[in-house]
Amino acid sequence: MRDFKRSADKFAVVGTGGGGNQPARVSLLQIPSREELRQKNLFSVSDCKMYWQSNEDYLAVKVDRLRAFPYQRMVYSY
């Protein structure tokens, strides 16, 4: 597990790291049933940060990806 964020009422977000040919995965879970509402597989991820909006209505996921050359860095936001 790379990162874990929980909202105050009923949601949790789990980010698991990938390695090699395995993708990193970000999942939105409903608490307490632990039902997975949404999941996104991400490839070539170097870092992943998750942030809840102040009212906890929205979730931001910031993903850093590496290009073919390690010195070039690209940032995507979903």
N, C-alpha and C positions, 0 to 999 in steps of 0.2 A: 504494500500500500504506500503510495507516494504522498497523498494528502487526503484529509477528511474535514469536511465542513458541515455543520448542522445548523438548520434554521431554528428559531425559537419554538415554532409550533409543530410542524409535521413532516419536514423533509430533511434528508441528509444527502450529501454528495460525496462519493468516494472516487478517488483517482488512483488507479493502479499502474505501476510502471511496466513498460514493455522492454524487451531486450532482444537483440538479434533479429529474428524474423517475427517476433511477437509484437503486436501493436500495444500501445498504451491505451487504457480504457477509462472513460469518465462515465459514471453511472449516477442517476438521480433515483433515490430510494424514498419510499413512503414509510414513515415511522408510525406506529410500532409494528406494522405487518411485514416490513422489509420487502415489500413488493417493488420490483424494479420498474419504474415508470418510463425511463428513457436511458439509452446508453449510446455512446459515441466511441468508435475505435479511431485512434490517431496513430499515424506512422511517422517515424523519424523525429520523435519528440526528445528534446534535451531537457525541458523543464515545463511544468504545468502548474499554474496558480489559479485558485478559485476564490471568488469574492461574492458575498451576498450584498445586495443593495440595502440601504439603511432600513427600509420598511420590510425587507425580506420578500418582496414581490418578484424580484428578478435576480438571476444568477449570471455572473460574468466568469468566463473561463479564458485565461490568457495562456496561450501555448507558444513556446519557443521551439522552433525547428531548426535543424542544421541542414545546410546544403551539402553537396558532394564534397566541398572543400571545408575543412573544419574551421577555418578562420572567417568564413562568411556566415553571418547569422541572420535569420529571417524571423519575424514575429507575426503570428496570425492571431486574431481574436475571433472567437465564435460566439 
